[in-house]
Amino acid sequence: MLCITWLLSGTAIAQKKTNVIFILTDDLGYGDIGVFNQLQRKSKGLPCELTPNIDAMAKAGVRFTQQYANAPVCAPSRASLLTGVNQGNASVRDNQFDKQLEENYNVANVLKAAGYNTVAIGKWGLQGIKETGPDWPAHPLKRGFDKYYGYMRHNDGHEHYPFEGIYSGKKEVWDDDREVSSGLSKCYTADLWTAAAKKWITDHANGKDSGKPFFMYLAYDTPHAVIELPTEAYPTGGGLKGGLQWLGTSGHMINTASGTPDSYIYPAFANATYDDDQNPATPEVPWPDTYKRYATAVQRIDAAVGDIRQLLQDLHIAGNTLIIFTSDNGPSIESYLPASFVPNHPTFFGSYGPFDGIKRDCWEGGLRMPTVAIWPKQIKAGTIVNTPSMLSDWPATFADVAHLPAPARFDGVSLLPSLSGVGKQEKGMVYVEYFEGGHTPTFKEFEASRRGKLRKQMQAIRMDSLVGVRYDIQSSADDFEIYNVLEDPKETVNLAKLPAYAAIQTAMKDKVLQVRRPDAEAPRPYDNDAIPAVSDAKNITPGLLWKYYEGVFPWVSKPGNLKVSQNGISTDFSVKNKHNGLIMYKGYIRIPADGKYTFTFSAKDKAYVRLHEATLIDADFGYQPGEKRTRSVNLKAGLHPVSIYFSVGTSGSGFKFSCTAEDGTEILKPKNLYH
């Protein structure tokens, strides 16, 4: 448990901190939301879903048009969201469902250190593979959350009636360390999580911690997997007295646990028809039941968003609460319904929006997320953010909102300037890697060249308006397909075929080796390839730049907006006369020849080291004084950027940092350090 006081040059921050509610849906596509696609479909008379509450939230707040999931499937996407690292540095990758979230800094324990009460409700799936609870190694209560209520296992989230287990058997719901599904008769999980969230917010507002800010991670398991229906209509009204309510009685836990499970279709969809043959001369036909179900599931989440927003109004805390709504990956093709139902093709509603690709694809449709946020008095109504970003940017953003420097471990950048319109938005990194054995669907709506395309090892990287994508990677020499996704969001014109893009091709191939570190549990064909040196280092001079930031920090931090106390140039990592502060060294290491190099760090205090954008050595969370940490890397000859973040304590002790070639030659000598 973290218990840290943060002081910056003796100045205490007294400003009241903002509550944060992060609403994450499961397999909801970019195109499933009105303002992103459904309103356009409605204007054309096409089948459409209804999301008036989310649309209203976007109108009153901000819409992110180019935010990406960290992976096109839930487990790695959600893990990267929580830990603030992209898939190049992540511990949970590929289809590693139920793998434990690593014990390190994450959004929950960072905000807890800032004085927040923290709660996770809904789907977790990152507890550590173990068939019985409650002693999972990565239970939310062991990862910075004060309270947890929901589905612990990934697979449980495939069923939305835990007590009845209509389509896939009974499931377990955990209230902290107690399994409570026996009292959840007729509880549709989207309703259950919403009611639990409302109860927690209300209790917090009326309890002893009402003066403390809170962070809520509200993670729905719908509309993904089996497309089940609610028991009855969404209760009228909303907020404190209306909408969904927690009753707390076994068998009647919430106020919608009184209808018939898997029965209610939203009236606007019950008798909906469409032009199935695109011939206006023939009669329209009814929507297939599968799509009535899907639209109802999405509408149910939309109603919950409106209900929660009304509750905040009723409790007079809406003005000081930041709400984010988004999804974990692109739309799914699965329905988990009996064979008598038509398949769940996301073509019916254009759930992937103006893109190609679905869940498990690294095309835009599998990665582009329908993200909206609202923060009264801080976000200008109707704001549209077109800057590329990722879900892993949110932890750094929330640290900024809480007036804390982000841990150096976080790959993400703060999106606060984009939200508030104040300050300059730092450029972030959009990078995805993923393995999946299937194929892109053969939908006629997709480009012919990618219908049925074999996935396997995949990567996607964005450089300004250009996205590079490659499938079935055999080696790092494989070419990327390159698309200008601003002008060509459907990725129809492969610019890689043009000679003018040869330099971009090389830059992408280099960058995807520079931004990541291998993970033995998610092997890639390029794991052992030598990392290329940079080619754009101009007018370099000897020594590393260093900056010293005075203060006592809760972790090895990114400097962010911290005020520089001293700065200079160093060749010996000296920290003389430096106490209680952060020192950042930045520059280049000149590697004399291609080969394998071993980096070693040890100190009394803590540090975080990056080579290019990849984690090299993490000597922060759980680091013991004097412990030696080592990593070997294959490098090409030339200049390699290095960033060293060192948190010097009261002793003013320095650190030992070395880099040796295979023959034992020490590389970190003055002649090899530049800026």
Buried (B, 14 or more C-beta within 10 A) or exposed (E): EBEEEBBBEEEEEEEEBBBBBBBBBBBBBBBBBBBBBBBBBBEEEBBBBBBEBBBBBBEBBBBBBBBBBBBBBBBBBBBBBBBBBBBBBBBBBBBBBBBBBBBBBBBBBBBBBBBBBBBBBBBBBBBBBBEEBBEBEBBBBBBBBBBBBBBBBBBBBBBBBBBBBBBBEBBBBBBBEEEBBEBBBBBBBBBBBBBBBBBBBBEBBEEEBEEBBBBBBBBBBBBBBBBBBBBBEBBEEBBBEBBBBBBEEEBBBBBBBEBEBBEBBBEBBEEBEBBBEEEEEEEEEEBBBBBBBBBBBBBBBBBBBBBBBBBBBBBEBBEBBBBBBBBBBBBBBBBBBEEEBBEBBBBBBBBBBBBBBBBBBBBBBBBBBBBBBBBBEBBEEEBEBEBBBBBBBBBBBBBBBBBBBBBBBBBBBBBBBBBBBEEEBBEBBBBBBBBBEEBBBEBEEBBEEBBEBEBBBBBBBBBEBBBBBBBEBEEBEBEBBBBBBBEBBBBEBBBBEEEEBEEBBEBBBBBBBBBBBBBEEBBBEBBEBBBBBBEEBEEEEEBBBBBBBBBBBBBBBBBBEBEEBEEEBBBEBEBEEBEBBBBBBBBBBBBEEEBEBBBBBBBBBBBBBBBBBBBBBBBBBEBEEEEEBEBEBBBBBBBBBBBBBBBBBEEBBBBEBEBBBEEEEEBBEEEBBBB
